């Protein structure tokens, strides 16, 4: 049967994840339903690309603006900024990312997309409150003030929201299932980050996304 051939080509283990979500007895009909759910997962993952794109670009530019205010237009080459970065024994090392990202790049604008998503999230930890966020975060994210957030609350909220976005982004990038996530909440998190920075950008993204219609078509 075609469904069994497709299952074999994608791997039984991969499609088995969707079969288990659906429950019921194994068989050709179950595999066909699992393949429909698999394709919906791929489509909804693709639909998340536009909101994630806008969110990531806006967020990293906001952080870059603050770094420029504190360290100058060529902040990636600032010795003061480089020395402010932690050097953990294990795991992600932002200083290494910065050094690698700026290598052979002529401008700050060329460095920004070279830095990993987690670099920008790590900039929103408490260690940078005095240097960066206490005086500048409400300028970088001006619409957060209307929600009554102070600088420390906003910085922590952004860090937590970016953790949610990072995990979603990584699952999508590795073609993993996102069907068990609360995708409406994920979308709300993305919208919130964008809204903190620019309401017009949020409206523009909403007017150009295809995520919401696809959310209603989940084949369960």
Residue pairs with C-beta under 8 A, 6 or more apart in sequence:
1 28
3 28
3 31
3 32
3 35
4 28
4 31
6 35
7 15
7 31
7 34
7 35
10 38
14 38
15 31
15 34
15 35
15 38
16 34
17 177
18 34
18 35
18 37
18 38
18 41
18 177
18 179
19 26
19 30
19 31
19 34
21 34
21 37
21 177
21 179
21 180
22 30
22 33
22 34
22 37
22 220
24 30
33 219
36 219
37 179
37 218
37 219
37 220
40 179
40 214
40 217
40 218
40 219
41 177
41 178
41 179
42 175
43 214
44 178
44 183
44 211
44 214
44 215
44 218
45 172
45 175
45 178
47 209
47 210
47 211
47 214
48 168
48 172
48 178
48 186
48 187
48 211
49 172
50 205
50 208
50 209
50 210
50 211
51 187
51 190
51 191
51 194
51 205
51 209
51 211
52 165
52 168
52 169
52 172
52 190
54 194
54 201
54 204
54 205
55 165
55 190
55 193
55 194
56 117
56 120
56 165
56 169
58 193
58 194
58 197
58 198
58 201
59 120
59 158
59 162
59 193
59 197
60 112
60 113
60 115
60 120
61 112
62 140
62 141
62 197
63 120
63 123
63 124
63 140
64 75
64 108
64 112
65 140
66 132
66 133
66 136
66 137
66 139
66 140
67 75
67 81
67 123
67 132
68 75
68 108
69 136
70 81
70 131
70 132
70 136
71 78
71 80
71 81
72 78
73 108
74 108
75 81
75 108
76 98
76 101
76 102
76 105
76 108
76 111
77 102
81 98
82 95
82 98
82 99
84 128
84 131
85 94
85 95
85 98
86 94
86 95
86 122
86 127
87 93
87 95
92 116
92 118
92 122
94 119
94 122
94 123
97 115
97 116
97 119
98 115
98 119
100 114
101 111
101 114
101 115
101 119
102 111
102 114
105 111
105 114
117 162
117 166
117 169
118 166
120 162
121 159
121 162
121 163
121 166
123 132
124 133
124 155
124 158
124 159
124 162
125 159
126 155
126 156
129 151
129 152
129 155
133 151
133 152
133 154
133 155
134 151
134 152
135 151
137 144
137 151
137 154
137 155
138 144
138 145
138 151
138 154
140 197
141 154
141 158
141 196
141 197
142 197
143 195
143 196
143 197
143 198
143 199
144 154
144 196
149 157
154 196
158 193
158 196
161 189
161 192
161 193
162 193
164 186
164 189
165 186
165 189
165 190
165 193
168 178
168 181
168 186
171 177
171 178
171 181
172 178
178 186
179 218
183 215
184 215
187 211
187 212
187 215
191 202
191 205
191 206
194 201
194 202
194 205
195 202
